[in-house]
């Protein structure tokens, strides 16, 4: 079981991350702390394998905590979960060894992918005392590389025909309102919400749409989307070249 510490100053977001974590097999939440001082105190008394780390916190920020962890040479991995999307924050986190970087708000699928990838690499490492070059290349360093030819292939389960309908639906929807939801777009296009979430995740991954977490007064928070008009042409390589929107 991979032991996880959640470092997040927003109690609602921390609870969402904890709930998400509970859906991924092989992980256990060992604790939730609201600032880096609490995190340092927790780590002095408890052993964890992975930290889900927010960057924006009172007093010392997440990058500073990550620096301390590296300075002390602790065998702890970090996945950053933050609203910070500026290049400096991303570069700093990656240079300090963050194994993944999730920008808030994010879908569960992206969280799930990050945890599963980490679990896979964690299990590969603990099974080996040493690697030869071929094993290292195949199992860790190059396992997630994409070739140029495959870079414009749709993820498994997505089709060009449905994607075209989804994109047309998005441009139809934004004519009447600035934001749209999975439910409204699924009804407009005529596919299930589960399928629509897969297409919207793909469009968010290529940054054609942006995602926001809408915290309602009652009930669970929901995701809303908006098209990034400056990035609308990013979809064209995945569809027929004559398609225009």
C-alpha positions in Angstrom: 0.0 0.0 0.0 1.4 3.4 -1.0 1.1 5.9 1.9 0.0 9.4 0.9 0.0 12.7 2.7 -2.3 15.5 1.4 -1.0 19.0 1.9 -3.8 21.4 1.0 -5.1 24.5 2.8 -8.6 24.4 1.4 -10.6 21.9 3.4 -13.1 21.3 0.7 -10.4 20.6 -2.0 -8.5 18.4 0.5 -11.6 16.3 1.1 -12.2 16.0 -2.7 -8.6 14.8 -3.1 -9.0 12.3 -0.3 -12.2 11.0 -1.8 -10.6 10.7 -5.2 -7.7 8.9 -3.6 -10.1 6.4 -2.1 -11.2 5.3 -5.6 -7.7 4.4 -6.7 -6.5 0.9 -5.5 -3.2 0.6 -3.8 -3.2 4.0 -2.0 -4.0 5.0 1.6 -4.4 8.5 2.9 -2.2 8.7 6.0 -3.1 12.3 6.8 -4.3 15.7 5.7 -2.5 18.9 6.7 -3.2 22.5 5.9 0.2 24.1 5.7 3.9 23.3 5.2 4.6 23.6 9.0 2.1 20.9 9.7 3.5 18.9 6.9 7.0 19.1 8.3 5.8 18.1 11.7 3.8 15.2 10.2 6.8 13.9 8.2 9.0 13.9 11.3 6.7 11.4 13.0 5.2 9.4 10.0 6.5 7.7 7.0 4.9 8.3 3.6 5.7 7.4 0.0 3.9 10.2 -1.8 2.7 13.8 -1.1 -0.1 15.5 -2.9 1.1 19.0 -2.6 -0.6 22.3 -3.1 1.7 25.3 -3.9 -0.3 28.3 -2.6 -0.4 28.2 1.2 0.1 30.6 4.0 3.6 31.4 5.1 6.0 28.9 3.5 4.7 27.7 0.0 4.7 24.2 -1.5 7.9 24.8 -3.5 9.8 25.6 -0.3 8.5 22.4 1.3 9.6 20.5 -1.8 13.0 22.1 -1.5 13.3 21.0 2.1 12.3 17.5 1.3 15.1 17.3 -1.4 17.6 19.0 0.9 17.0 16.4 3.5 17.2 13.7 0.9 14.0 12.1 2.1 12.7 9.2 0.0 9.4 10.8 -0.7 7.8 11.5 -4.1 5.6 14.5 -4.8 2.7 15.2 -7.1 1.8 18.9 -7.3 -1.9 19.7 -7.3 -2.2 23.5 -7.7 -4.0 26.4 -9.4 -0.5 27.7 -10.3 -0.2 27.4 -14.0 2.6 29.8 -14.7 5.7 28.4 -16.3 8.0 29.3 -13.3 5.9 27.3 -10.9 5.8 24.3 -13.2 9.5 24.4 -14.0 10.4 24.8 -10.3 8.3 21.9 -9.3 9.6 19.6 -12.1 13.2 20.6 -11.5 12.8 19.6 -7.8 11.6 16.2 -8.8 7.8 16.4 -8.8 6.7 13.3 -10.6 3.5 14.9 -12.0 1.7 18.3 -12.0 -2.1 18.7 -11.9 -3.6 22.1 -12.5 -6.8 22.9 -10.6 -9.5 22.2 -11.5 -8.9 18.8 -12.9 -11.1 15.8 -13.8 -10.9 12.5 -11.8 -9.6 10.8 -14.9 -6.5 13.0 -14.9 -6.0 12.3 -11.2 -6.5 8.6 -11.7 -4.0 8.6 -14.6 -1.4 10.3 -12.4 -1.8 7.9 -9.5 -1.8 4.8 -11.7 1.3 5.9 -13.6 3.0 6.6 -10.2 2.0 3.2 -8.8 3.3 1.5 -11.9 6.7 3.2 -11.7 6.8 2.7 -7.9 6.3 -1.0 -8.3 8.9 -1.3 -11.1 11.5 0.4 -8.8 10.8 -1.7 -5.7 11.1 -4.9 -7.8 14.6 -4.0 -9.0 17.9 -3.7 -7.2 19.5 -2.4 -10.4 18.6 -1.9 -14.1 20.5 -2.5 -17.3 20.1 0.2 -20.0 17.4 -1.7 -22.0 15.2 -2.2 -18.9 15.6 1.4 -17.8 14.8 2.7 -21.2 11.8 0.5 -21.7 10.2 0.5 -18.3 10.9 4.0 -16.9 12.6 6.5 -19.2 10.9 6.0 -22.5 7.7 4.2 -21.7 5.5 7.3 -22.1 7.1 8.7 -25.3 5.0 9.4 -28.3 6.3 9.3 -31.9 5.5 12.2 -34.2 3.3 9.9 -36.3 1.1 9.0 -33.3 1.0 12.5 -31.7 -2.2 13.4 -33.6 -4.0 10.0 -33.0 -7.1 10.2 -30.9 -7.1 8.4 -27.5 -8.6 4.9 -27.5 -12.3 5.0 -27.5 -12.7 8.3 -29.2 -13.8 8.7 -32.8 -13.4 11.5 -35.3 -17.1 11.6 -36.1 -18.2 12.0 -32.5 -15.4 14.4 -31.8 -16.5 16.6 -34.7 -20.1 16.6 -33.3 -18.8 17.5 -29.8 -16.7 20.4 -31.2 -19.7 21.6 -33.3 -21.8 21.4 -30.1 -19.3 23.4 -28.1 -19.3 26.2 -30.7 -23.1 26.1 -30.8 -23.3 26.3 -27.0 -20.9 29.2 -26.6 -23.0 31.3 -28.9 -25.7 31.4 -26.2 -23.7 31.2 -23.0 -20.1 31.7 -22.0 -19.7 28.4 -20.0 -21.2 24.9 -20.5 -21.4 21.7 -18.5 -20.9 18.0 -19.4 -24.7 17.4 -19.0 -25.8 20.2 -21.3 -23.3 19.3 -24.0 -24.1 15.6 -23.8 -27.8 16.3 -24.3 -27.1 18.6 -27.2 -24.8 16.1 -29.0 -26.8 13.0 -28.0 -24.2 10.9 -26.2 -23.9 9.8 -22.6 -22.3 12.0 -19.9 -19.6 9.4 -19.3 -18.7 9.5 -23.0 -18.8 13.3 -23.1 -16.5 13.5 -20.1 -13.9 11.5 -22.1 -14.1 13.9 -25.1 -14.0 17.0 -22.8 -10.9 15.6 -21.0 -9.2 15.2 -24.3 -10.1 18.7 -25.4 -8.8 20.0 -22.0 -5.6 18.0 -22.5 -4.9 19.8 -25.8 -5.9 23.1 -24.1 -8.8 23.8 -26.5 -11.1 24.2 -23.5 -10.6 25.4 -20.0 -12.1 23.7 -16.9 -13.4 25.3 -13.7 -14.6 23.8 -10.5 -18.0 25.3 -9.5 -18.4 25.1 -5.7 -22.1 25.1 -5.1 -23.8 26.1 -1.8 -25.2 22.6 -1.6 -24.2 19.2 -3.1 -21.0 18.2 -4.8 -19.0 20.7 -6.8 -19.4 20.4 -10.6 -17.1 21.1 -13.5 -17.9 23.8 -16.1 -16.0 24.4 -19.4 -15.2 27.3 -21.7 -13.6 27.3 -25.1 -10.2 28.9 -25.4 -10.8 30.7 -28.7 -7.1 31.4 -29.2 -6.5 27.6 -29.2 -9.5 26.5 -31.3 -7.3 25.4 -34.2 -5.6 22.8 -32.0 -8.4 20.4 -32.8 -7.8 20.5 -36.6 -4.9 17.9 -36.7 -7.3 15.4 -35.1 -10.1 16.0 -37.7 -10.4 16.3 -41.4 -8.3 19.2 -42.6 -11.3 20.8 -44.3 -13.3 21.1 -41.1 -13.9 24.7 -40.1 -15.5 26.1 -37.0 
